[in-house]
Amino acid sequence: MISGTSYDAIEAVAVRFSLEDYTVTATVLEHVSAPLSEELRSRIERILPPQSITIEDVCQLDTMIGQSFAEIAASLSARHFNGEVDVVCSHGQTVFHWVHDGRALGTLQVGQGAWIAERTGATVVYDVRSRDVAAGGHGAPLASLVDVLLLGARPVHARAALNLGGISNMTVVGPNEEPIAYDIGPANALMDAAVTWLSEGAEHFDRDGERARRGVVDQPLLDALLAEPYYEEPAPKSTGKELFHLDYLRRHLEGRVVGPDDLVATLCALTATTVAAQLRLRGVREVYASGGGTRNPVLMNMLAQMASGVRIGLINELGVDESAKEAVLFALIGFLTVQGLPGSIASCTGARDSRVLGAILPGRRVVTQRPLTDAPTSLVFARVEAP
């Protein structure tokens, strides 16, 4: 389960996993996208940088998100596991990612797992990013776990899994080097902030790319945005809304006159330009995309034009629905964690080594551990037979 950087919904999946001969088989029983209430969205927005908040705000949000996740987990457990689900893995909601001089020093996801454990009786895995950060990594992109298992360890040419959420990130697997993954920059974060601001809260994103389609890219503004030092930092690296937020955008707009739709078109071009540059840098020939940005046809068309010669498809081609991918990722991490198996890839997060991730809240039943030599090397998705 996860609420992403766009904090518009809780994404959750019910999955059955099995692990045999180094292959994880996942049977996705149901994917739920539960919109967050306006009150919860407002509370999250108030707590995110650069806002000033109190520890009371943090405590209240930690409880409210935990309770919201707990209700969804209980509902899925009742429908698919007779109320006896073994494990729930909750990512919660990221509210801060502390990066200094290119190093991640801390990360905070709220959504207290105890509420999920009490509501479901399941073993709960949560706080999944902190262990990787403590091991010298960025705690991101953890999606590289699923990406590498799906893309294959040594393809004949470079392949990438691209996520276009609030932040764009990608995992690259090539024939002659270890996998690498990192955050590229804003995907929807600045576009969403701009649309919310321009519409005074009536809209939260550029639906179907309508504003970007009407607008014209402001090249001087785009050039100024592309001068952001983060883009030149070496990978692996991570970022988030602690950098790319509305005040950041407003600072770049000082002294400029840019029409509302032109602004959104320019931010759309920023995403496409930064992603295409990284695809060229890594020599990527195939891309499998996921995330909310894939449902913006203007963004996808811009990216296709700027990344000419790169085949761009959806992650669905590899067996998992793109809208469910992140929730499946955290379900898989939970499955591995309770069995003592690593859920991170060190070359992708920058950690000293792969780590078993998360904190574990014991449930009704003990989950049997497996030896480290059982760690999977591939992932397949089984079809659910119609009743």
C-alpha positions as MATLAB code, in Angstrom:
seq = 'MISGTSYDAIEAVAVRFSLEDYTVTATVLEHVSAPLSEELRSRIERILPPQSITIEDVCQLDTMIGQSFAEIAASLSARHFNGEVDVVCSHGQTVFHWVHDGRALGTLQVGQGAWIAERTGATVVYDVRSRDVAAGGHGAPLASLVDVLLLGARPVHARAALNLGGISNMTVVGPNEEPIAYDIGPANALMDAAVTWLSEGAEHFDRDGERARRGVVDQPLLDALLAEPYYEEPAPKSTGKELFHLDYLRRHLEGRVVGPDDLVATLCALTATTVAAQLRLRGVREVYASGGGTRNPVLMNMLAQMASGVRIGLINELGVDESAKEAVLFALIGFLTVQGLPGSIASCTGARDSRVLGAILPGRRVVTQRPLTDAPTSLVFARVEAP';
ca = [
       0.000    0.000    0.000;
       1.233    3.504   -0.799;
       0.172    7.117   -1.060;
       2.533    8.682   -3.578;
       4.064   12.116   -4.007;
       0.881   13.394   -5.669;
      -1.051   12.393   -2.470;
      -4.320   11.969   -4.354;
      -5.122    8.349   -3.506;
      -4.060    5.281   -1.555;
      -2.979    2.569   -3.976;
      -3.388   -0.953   -2.611;
      -3.252   -4.476   -3.983;
      -4.195   -7.909   -2.694;
      -1.536  -10.342   -3.928;
      -0.626  -13.984   -3.446;
       3.112  -14.654   -3.719;
       5.100  -17.846   -4.067;
       8.867  -18.261   -4.367;
      10.364  -21.292   -6.053;
      13.590  -21.840   -8.013;
      14.566  -18.164   -7.599;
      11.370  -16.946   -9.273;
       8.653  -15.013   -7.469;
       5.190  -15.620   -8.876;
       2.675  -12.884   -8.110;
      -1.063  -13.297   -8.523;
      -2.712   -9.890   -8.251;
      -6.239  -10.456   -6.940;
      -7.390   -6.840   -6.813;
      -6.058   -3.321   -7.200;
      -7.760   -0.490   -5.327;
      -7.187    3.218   -5.843;
      -8.971    4.941   -2.969;
      -9.102    8.758   -3.297;
      -7.939   10.648   -0.229;
     -10.516   12.869    1.430;
     -10.175   16.595    0.905;
      -9.430   16.981    4.615;
      -6.552   14.482    4.438;
      -5.206   16.011    1.227;
      -5.315   19.430    2.875;
      -3.478   18.169    5.959;
      -0.765   16.553    3.842;
      -0.378   19.730    1.788;
       0.023   21.789    4.968;
       2.786   19.546    6.269;
       4.911   19.413    3.116;
       7.901   21.721    2.498;
       8.225   24.662    2.577;
       5.384   24.895    5.105;
       6.025   25.422    8.817;
       4.270   22.839   10.991;
       4.092   21.615   14.566;
       4.839   18.178   15.986;
       1.108   17.998   16.789;
       0.396   18.223   13.048;
       2.799   15.337   12.413;
       1.283   13.168   15.155;
      -2.275   13.741   13.974;
      -1.419   13.032   10.332;
       0.523    9.900   11.304;
      -2.591    8.564   13.019;
      -5.088    9.617   10.341;
      -3.110    8.087    7.478;
      -2.509    4.911    9.479;
      -6.236    4.588   10.120;
      -7.086    5.227    6.458;
      -4.628    2.556    5.322;
      -5.980    0.174    7.962;
      -9.543    0.390    6.641;
      -8.463   -0.371    3.065;
      -6.248   -3.253    4.202;
      -9.090   -4.739    6.234;
     -11.465   -4.464    3.285;
      -9.089   -6.262    0.924;
      -8.352   -8.898    3.566;
     -12.072   -9.607    4.010;
     -12.699   -9.934    0.268;
      -9.732  -12.136   -0.609;
      -8.329  -13.798    2.524;
     -11.415  -14.322    4.725;
     -10.029  -11.653    7.027;
      -6.824  -13.644    7.609;
      -4.217  -11.861    5.461;
      -0.673  -12.841    6.478;
       1.247   -9.631    5.813;
       0.452   -5.996    5.065;
       3.266   -3.769    3.817;
       2.532   -0.063    4.077;
       4.731    2.630    2.594;
       2.585    5.389    4.055;
       3.017    8.985    2.896;
       6.416   10.587    2.384;
       6.501   14.008    4.040;
      10.238   14.690    3.911;
      13.356   13.288    2.269;
      16.513   14.786    3.786;
      19.332   15.083    1.247;
      22.511   17.120    1.835;
      25.500   17.374   -0.496;
      24.179   14.512   -2.596;
      23.706   12.160    0.379;
      20.406   11.034    1.836;
      20.591   11.540    5.606;
      17.039   10.664    6.538;
      13.562   10.055    5.219;
      10.146   10.267    6.863;
       6.984    8.426    5.872;
       3.935    8.838    8.102;
       1.030    6.413    8.564;
       1.419    4.526   11.841;
       1.491    0.787   11.131;
       0.075   -0.126   14.560;
      -3.392    0.902   13.372;
      -3.113   -1.572   10.482;
      -1.919   -4.364   12.766;
      -4.777   -3.776   15.205;
      -7.403   -3.582   12.461;
      -6.260   -6.632   10.460;
      -4.330   -8.839   12.874;
      -1.681   -9.209   10.170;
       2.073   -8.868   10.463;
       2.763   -5.314    9.285;
       5.904   -4.107    7.536;
       6.368   -0.330    7.435;
       9.060    2.401    7.444;
      10.583    0.582    4.479;
      13.040    3.246    3.276;
      15.018    4.049    6.418;
      17.191    0.907    6.537;
      18.563    1.574    3.054;
      19.345    5.186    4.036;
      21.144    3.962    7.170;
      23.216    1.674    4.922;
      24.388    4.661    2.866;
      21.678    4.529    0.213;
      19.019    6.995   -0.871;
      16.093    4.801    0.147;
      15.011    5.300   -3.469;
      14.050    4.355   -6.051;
      12.899    1.162   -4.330;
      10.902    0.400   -7.484;
      14.224   -0.818   -8.876;
      13.522   -4.130   -7.093;
      10.550   -4.900   -9.352;
      12.178   -3.246  -12.349;
      15.325   -5.374  -12.292;
      13.381   -8.598  -11.718;
      11.152   -7.796  -14.699;
      13.745   -6.327  -17.080;
      16.226   -9.171  -16.615;
      19.784   -9.053  -15.301;
      21.731   -8.902  -18.568;
      19.623   -7.889  -21.599;
      21.267   -7.587  -25.018;
      20.816   -3.798  -24.960;
      19.936   -1.183  -22.344;
      16.352   -1.298  -21.137;
      14.682    1.052  -18.669;
      11.655    1.109  -16.412;
      10.466    4.713  -16.110;
       8.100    6.015  -13.445;
       6.334    9.321  -14.050;
       4.782   10.077  -10.674;
       5.264   13.303   -8.761;
       8.968   12.731   -9.371;
      10.373   10.972  -12.441;
      12.718    8.088  -11.776;
      14.086    5.235  -13.804;
      15.911    1.951  -13.505;
      18.342    0.998  -16.260;
      19.538   -2.546  -16.884;
      22.238   -3.063  -19.493;
      24.376   -5.909  -20.867;
      27.719   -4.913  -19.344;
      27.107   -3.127  -16.039;
      25.242   -3.367  -12.774;
      21.678   -1.977  -12.731;
      21.384    1.695  -11.852;
      18.370    3.688  -10.680;
      17.776    7.276   -9.608;
      15.343   10.178   -9.454;
      15.571   12.308  -12.591;
      13.543   15.337  -11.497;
       9.928   16.543  -11.363;
       7.428   14.586  -13.443;
       4.018   15.801  -12.272;
       5.107   17.609   -9.089;
       5.503   21.091  -10.570;
       2.652   20.681  -13.072;
       0.277   19.625  -10.284;
       1.435   22.507   -8.070;
       0.932   24.991  -10.894;
      -2.560   23.735  -11.816;
      -3.683   23.737   -8.165;
      -2.352   27.275   -7.744;
      -3.754   28.623  -11.026;
      -7.197   27.111  -10.407;
      -7.226   28.170   -6.733;
      -7.682   24.541   -5.727;
     -10.505   23.719   -8.154;
      -8.174   21.399  -10.104;
      -5.226   19.343   -8.884;
      -3.640   18.160  -12.148;
      -3.688   18.767  -15.897;
      -6.382   16.299  -16.896;
      -5.552   14.660  -20.267;
      -2.889   17.325  -20.796;
      -5.535   19.875  -21.838;
      -3.712   22.919  -20.479;
      -0.346   21.845  -21.882;
      -1.973   21.222  -25.269;
      -3.379   24.753  -25.360;
      -0.173   26.373  -24.157;
       3.123   27.303  -25.823;
       6.474   26.487  -24.227;
       8.226   29.563  -22.805;
      11.827   28.830  -23.792;
      13.561   31.355  -21.483;
      11.668   29.953  -18.489;
      12.441   26.391  -19.568;
      16.134   27.241  -19.868;
      16.116   28.750  -16.380;
      14.441   25.661  -14.923;
      16.912   23.365  -16.688;
      19.777   25.197  -14.964;
      18.800   23.475  -11.688;
      22.039   21.951  -10.254;
      20.285   18.715   -9.263;
      20.174   17.579  -12.896;
      23.978   17.537  -13.077;
      24.516   15.537   -9.885;
      25.826   12.004  -10.411;
      23.610    8.972   -9.909;
      22.416    7.333   -7.775;
      20.567   10.324   -6.377;
      17.156   11.180   -4.988;
      14.902   14.203   -4.668;
      11.312   15.143   -3.937;
       8.914   17.923   -3.072;
      11.345   19.296   -0.520;
      13.045   20.769   -3.630;
      10.410   20.861   -6.376;
       7.439   22.709   -4.872;
       5.266   25.762   -5.578;
       7.598   28.308   -3.965;
      10.457   26.933   -6.085;
       8.329   27.575   -9.166;
       7.278   31.043   -8.007;
      10.921   32.048   -7.557;
      11.579   31.167  -11.193;
       8.556   33.212  -12.268;
       9.714   36.430  -10.599;
      10.035   39.168  -13.210;
       8.431   37.013  -15.918;
       5.010   37.193  -17.536;
       3.888   33.695  -18.490;
       0.307   32.736  -19.347;
      -1.340   29.973  -17.268;
      -1.463   27.370  -20.038;
       1.989   28.378  -21.280;
       3.323   27.727  -17.780;
       1.875   24.202  -17.717;
       3.185   23.521  -21.241;
       6.644   24.670  -20.151;
       6.611   22.421  -17.073;
       5.471   19.511  -19.240;
       8.429   20.193  -21.537;
      10.731   20.284  -18.499;
       9.720   16.735  -17.592;
      10.069   15.441  -21.150;
      13.420   17.187  -21.667;
      15.042   15.934  -18.459;
      13.819   12.353  -18.979;
      14.870   12.244  -22.639;
      18.335   13.546  -21.721;
      18.831   10.678  -19.251;
      17.605    8.083  -21.747;
      20.203    9.330  -24.231;
      22.919    9.452  -21.566;
      22.328    5.789  -20.629;
      21.963    4.564  -24.221;
      18.491    3.196  -23.513;
      16.763    1.454  -26.426;
      13.547    0.284  -24.725;
      11.433    2.027  -22.071;
       8.571    0.580  -20.038;
       6.692    3.443  -18.370;
       4.306    3.681  -15.418;
       2.813    6.353  -13.184;
       0.226    9.076  -13.572;
       2.269   10.863  -16.228;
       1.569    8.049  -18.685;
      -2.056    9.235  -18.743;
      -0.984   12.675  -19.992;
      -0.895   12.286  -23.792;
       0.877   15.616  -24.309;
       3.718   14.584  -22.012;
       4.032   11.166  -23.643;
       4.049   12.690  -27.149;
       6.711   15.232  -26.136;
       8.828   12.452  -24.662;
       8.479   10.303  -27.787;
       9.619   13.213  -29.970;
      12.565   14.145  -27.752;
      13.668   10.520  -27.305;
      13.544    9.672  -30.969;
      14.700    6.124  -31.671;
      13.738    4.846  -28.216;
      10.830    2.403  -28.087;
       8.430    3.610  -25.377;
       5.737    1.295  -24.038;
       3.938    0.683  -20.760;
       5.113   -1.603  -17.959;
       1.897   -3.561  -18.643;
       3.823   -5.366  -21.385;
       5.898   -7.052  -18.664;
       2.857   -8.398  -16.848;
       1.891   -5.776  -14.256;
      -0.690   -3.019  -14.669;
       1.109    0.319  -14.570;
      -1.397    1.828  -12.135;
      -0.811   -1.032   -9.672;
       2.976   -1.285   -9.991;
       3.987    0.722   -6.908;
       1.512   -1.082   -4.665;
       2.767   -4.428   -5.993;
       6.309   -3.276   -5.218;
       5.561   -2.739   -1.536;
       3.586   -5.971   -1.319;
       6.684   -7.747   -2.668;
       8.938   -5.947   -0.180;
       6.665   -7.080    2.644;
       6.747  -10.668    1.359;
      10.541  -10.647    1.261;
      11.032   -8.804    4.564;
       9.093  -11.203    6.751;
      11.186  -14.052    5.305;
      14.463  -12.288    5.997;
      15.231  -11.658    2.310;
      16.632   -8.354    0.959;
      14.262   -5.955   -0.757;
      16.735   -3.417   -2.142;
      19.351   -3.422   -4.895;
      22.504   -1.681   -3.705;
      23.714   -0.520   -7.124;
      20.356    1.218   -7.610;
      19.961    2.943   -4.239;
      23.665    3.587   -3.574;
      23.732    1.578   -0.339;
      26.756   -0.426    0.793;
      24.836   -3.641    0.216;
      21.301   -4.945   -0.216;
      19.238   -4.920    2.968;
      16.154   -6.512    4.466;
      13.821   -3.509    4.612;
      11.364   -2.086    7.093;
      10.175   -2.411   10.652;
       8.004   -5.417   11.521;
       4.938   -5.341   13.780;
       4.105   -8.959   14.699;
       0.681  -10.275   13.751;
      -1.387  -13.229   14.889;
       0.955  -15.757   13.270;
       4.730  -16.042   12.936;
       5.961  -15.934    9.332;
       8.658  -18.531    8.606;
      12.013  -17.175    7.465;
      14.024  -18.494    4.527;
      17.785  -18.634    3.914;
      19.379  -15.707    2.064;
      20.305  -18.039   -0.791;
      16.599  -18.191   -1.674;
      16.546  -14.532   -2.828;
      14.694  -14.316   -6.163;
      16.249  -13.392   -9.499;
      13.051  -12.993  -11.525;
       9.383  -12.067  -11.172;
       6.409  -13.326  -13.137;
       2.719  -12.471  -12.889;
       0.127  -15.210  -12.941;
      -3.263  -14.666  -14.534;
      -6.320  -14.702  -12.317;
      -8.884  -17.142  -13.635;
     -12.384  -15.732  -14.021;
     -14.882  -17.193  -11.517;
];
